[in-house]
Amino acid sequence: MPTSPTPADLVTVHYADVELDNGENIRALSVGEYLELAEPTAGMAPGTWQVVAWHGDDPVFPDEAVMRPVSTVEVLELRRAASEKLAAITGGNR
């Protein structure tokens, strides 16, 4: 489902430059998880972003996240898949 990002699509951000809604920094996200931005932040435009890698000098607490923008088509597909999964779990009742 995800498209292969080009190097121009990727943004590397320092963990302290991005705060999550719950007050934690972006380090709380693992590779593959998503971040929704309402306004430009640390070089990323508003929209959905995915963590594609972590790197830094300390392997336990890496400093930088490599992020890629997620297309509208991908977001819609993720929502459809989540909806189908929920329907399968609940028997179609929400």
Backbone torsions as a table, in degrees:
resi	resn	phi	psi	omega
1	MET	NA	-50.1	-179.2
2	PRO	-66.3	142.3	174.6
3	THR	-79.5	156.3	177.5
4	SER	-77.6	118.3	-178.6
5	PRO	-73.6	146.0	172.3
6	THR	-88.3	159.7	177.6
7	PRO	-55.1	-30.5	179.7
8	ALA	-68.9	-24.2	-179.9
9	ASP	-78.2	-27.0	-173.0
10	LEU	-78.6	143.6	176.3
11	VAL	-127.4	131.3	176.4
12	THR	-103.2	126.8	-177.8
13	VAL	-125.8	145.8	174.9
14	HIS	-76.9	140.0	-175.1
15	TYR	-56.0	-33.3	-176.5
16	ALA	-77.3	-10.0	-177.8
17	ASP	-87.3	-6.7	-177.9
18	VAL	-129.4	117.4	178.7
19	GLU	-105.6	133.3	177.5
20	LEU	-79.4	164.8	-179.7
21	ASP	-56.5	-30.7	-177.9
22	ASN	-84.6	4.4	178.0
23	GLY	93.2	-13.0	177.5
24	GLU	-76.1	162.7	174.8
25	ASN	-88.2	174.4	-174.3
26	ILE	-63.3	-15.6	179.6
27	ARG	-59.6	-18.4	178.3
28	ALA	-70.1	-12.5	-179.5
29	LEU	-94.9	141.7	177.3
30	SER	-97.6	165.2	175.2
31	VAL	-56.7	132.1	-179.9
32	GLY	99.0	-17.1	-179.9
33	GLU	-81.7	161.7	-173.5
34	TYR	-111.8	155.2	178.4
35	LEU	-134.7	129.4	177.4
36	GLU	-104.1	124.4	179.8
37	LEU	-111.8	131.1	177.9
38	ALA	-90.7	-19.8	-179.1
39	GLU	-144.2	161.1	179.2
40	PRO	-56.6	135.6	-178.2
41	THR	-145.7	125.3	173.1
42	ALA	49.1	40.4	178.5
43	GLY	87.1	1.6	178.9
44	MET	-105.4	136.3	178.2
45	ALA	-77.7	160.6	175.0
46	PRO	-56.7	145.8	180.0
47	GLY	137.4	-164.2	-178.5
48	THR	-99.7	134.9	-179.9
49	TRP	-128.7	150.2	178.5
50	GLN	-121.1	139.1	174.5
51	VAL	-76.3	121.0	179.5
52	VAL	-106.3	-18.1	178.4
53	ALA	-167.5	156.9	170.6
54	TRP	-121.7	139.8	174.2
55	HIS	-150.5	162.5	-179.5
56	GLY	160.0	179.3	-177.2
57	ASP	-70.7	-31.2	-178.9
58	ASP	-100.9	111.8	-177.8
59	PRO	-66.0	-22.8	-179.9
60	VAL	-80.1	-41.3	179.4
61	PHE	-128.0	75.6	-179.2
62	PRO	-64.0	149.8	-174.2
63	ASP	-84.6	-30.4	-169.3
64	GLU	-125.0	140.2	175.3
65	ALA	-106.0	135.8	172.3
66	VAL	-96.4	123.4	-174.4
67	MET	-116.4	149.6	172.9
68	ARG	-129.1	144.1	176.6
69	PRO	-71.9	144.9	178.8
70	VAL	-105.7	128.7	-177.0
71	SER	-70.6	160.1	177.1
72	THR	-59.5	-39.2	178.6
73	VAL	-61.2	-43.9	178.1
74	GLU	-63.1	-42.5	179.3
75	VAL	-60.6	-45.2	179.0
76	LEU	-62.6	-40.0	178.5
77	GLU	-66.1	-41.2	177.3
78	LEU	-62.0	-42.6	179.1
79	ARG	-65.5	-40.3	179.1
80	ARG	-63.3	-45.6	-179.3
81	ALA	-63.5	-40.8	178.3
82	ALA	-65.0	-39.4	179.0
83	SER	-64.8	-42.7	178.3
84	GLU	-64.8	-39.8	179.3
85	LYS	-64.2	-43.5	178.9
86	LEU	-63.3	-41.5	179.1
87	ALA	-63.0	-38.5	179.2
88	ALA	-66.8	-38.3	-179.7
89	ILE	-71.0	-41.5	-174.3
90	THR	-95.0	-0.5	-177.7
91	GLY	72.8	24.9	178.2
92	GLY	90.5	-4.6	179.4
93	ASN	-98.4	129.5	179.1
94	ARG	-110.7	NA	NA
